[in-house]
Amino acid sequence: MTNARIRPAVAADVPAVKAVVDAAFRPYVARIGVVPVPMEADHAANVAAGRVFVAELPDDGGAGPVRVAGLVVLEPRTDHLYLDTVAVRPDAQGAGLGRLLLEFTEARARALGLPEIRLFTNAMMWENQTIYPRLGYETVERRVTGPYDRIHYRKRLR
């Protein structure tokens, strides 16, 4: 994934941000039984607030036009960086872009002087229950909020 570039999203990226989130989370609608929260987010507001960072890839794998293939939505809090959303287009999954976005998140937390990253994932997204621990995240708790059964994680930065 060496040809990926991560940058802050701008207003013109909002349709691409929505497309990436919808494509990444759509497969979970049937499994969870409800629309995942990131699909209903106010993407324009998140972009305007500077919370969205997009990962661009060249369309042709080379130096041609670029497309938004993934993103993170980050919210600095007093004592941690909250990773609200990480999403990668299905056609870009499996090539390390998600890992690159998580590494970017860690670097962002460090740059902000924050000692840890926190996130949660739906318990029905069982793939994440192997990915996050493998990347150093520890389970903090499992909590049901309305129709969502969520597993909360944190990663302490050294």
C-alpha positions in Angstrom: 0.0 0.0 0.0 3.0 2.3 -0.5 1.2 4.3 -3.2 -1.7 5.4 -0.8 -1.8 9.0 0.4 -3.7 10.1 3.5 -4.9 13.6 3.7 -7.6 15.7 5.5 -10.9 15.4 3.6 -12.4 18.6 2.0 -16.0 19.5 1.1 -15.6 18.1 -2.4 -14.8 14.7 -0.8 -18.2 14.3 0.9 -19.8 12.2 -1.9 -16.8 9.9 -1.9 -16.7 9.7 1.9 -20.4 8.6 1.8 -19.7 6.1 -1.0 -16.8 4.5 0.9 -18.7 4.2 4.2 -21.8 2.8 2.5 -19.8 0.3 0.5 -17.8 -0.8 3.5 -20.7 -1.1 5.9 -23.5 -2.3 3.6 -22.6 -6.0 4.0 -23.3 -5.7 7.7 -26.9 -4.5 7.4 -28.4 -8.0 7.0 -26.0 -9.5 9.7 -26.7 -6.8 12.3 -30.4 -6.3 11.4 -30.1 -2.5 11.5 -28.2 0.1 9.5 -24.7 0.6 11.1 -24.3 4.0 12.7 -21.5 5.2 10.3 -23.9 4.9 7.3 -26.2 7.5 9.0 -23.5 9.9 10.0 -23.5 13.5 8.9 -20.5 13.2 6.6 -20.5 16.9 5.5 -20.4 18.0 9.2 -17.6 15.6 10.0 -15.6 16.8 7.0 -16.3 20.4 7.9 -15.1 19.8 11.5 -11.8 18.3 10.3 -12.6 14.9 11.6 -12.3 12.9 8.4 -9.0 11.8 6.8 -9.2 10.0 3.4 -6.8 7.5 1.8 -6.4 8.0 -1.9 -5.1 5.4 -4.3 -4.3 5.9 -8.0 -7.2 4.5 -10.1 -4.8 2.6 -12.4 -2.4 1.5 -9.7 0.1 4.0 -11.0 0.4 7.7 -11.3 -3.0 8.3 -12.9 -6.1 9.9 -11.3 -6.8 9.1 -7.7 -9.9 7.9 -5.9 -10.8 7.8 -2.2 -10.5 4.2 -1.2 -10.6 4.4 2.6 -11.0 6.8 5.5 -11.0 7.4 9.2 -13.1 9.6 11.3 -11.2 10.8 14.4 -12.4 12.9 17.4 -9.8 14.2 19.8 -11.0 13.9 23.4 -9.4 15.1 26.6 -7.6 11.9 27.4 -7.7 9.9 24.2 -8.3 9.9 20.4 -11.7 8.4 19.6 -11.7 6.4 16.4 -15.3 6.8 15.3 -15.0 5.1 11.9 -12.5 3.2 9.8 -13.8 2.2 6.4 -12.2 0.7 3.3 -13.9 0.1 -0.1 -14.4 -3.6 -0.6 -12.4 -3.6 -3.8 -9.4 -2.1 -1.8 -9.6 -4.5 1.1 -6.9 -7.0 1.9 -4.1 -4.9 0.6 -3.1 -3.2 3.9 -5.0 0.0 3.6 -6.9 -0.5 6.8 -3.7 -1.1 8.7 -2.2 2.0 7.1 -5.2 4.0 8.3 -4.8 2.6 11.8 -1.1 3.5 11.8 -2.1 7.0 10.7 -4.6 7.1 13.6 -1.8 6.2 16.0 0.5 8.9 14.6 -2.3 11.4 14.9 -2.9 10.5 18.5 0.8 10.9 19.3 1.0 14.2 17.4 -1.9 15.5 19.6 -0.2 14.2 22.7 -2.9 11.7 23.5 -2.0 8.5 25.3 -4.5 6.1 23.8 -7.0 5.4 21.1 -10.5 4.2 21.8 -13.1 2.7 19.5 -16.0 0.3 19.5 -17.3 -2.2 17.0 -20.5 -4.1 16.7 -20.2 -7.6 18.2 -21.8 -9.0 14.9 -18.8 -7.6 13.0 -16.8 -10.6 14.3 -13.9 -10.0 11.8 -12.9 -6.9 13.9 -12.7 -9.1 17.0 -9.6 -10.7 15.5 -8.2 -7.6 13.8 -8.1 -5.1 16.6 -6.4 -7.4 19.3 -3.8 -8.5 16.7 -3.0 -4.8 16.3 -2.6 -4.2 20.0 -6.1 -3.2 21.0 -7.5 -4.6 24.2 -11.1 -5.2 25.0 -12.4 -2.8 27.7 -16.1 -3.9 27.8 -19.1 -5.1 25.9 -22.2 -2.9 26.2 -25.6 -3.0 24.5 -26.9 0.4 23.5 -30.4 0.2 21.9 -30.2 -2.3 19.1 -26.4 -2.2 19.0 -24.3 -4.8 20.9 -20.8 -3.2 21.0 -17.4 -4.2 22.0 -15.2 -1.3 23.2 -11.5 -1.4 22.7 -8.5 0.8 23.6 -4.9 0.9 22.6 -2.4 2.5 24.9 0.4 4.2 23.1 3.9 4.0 24.4 
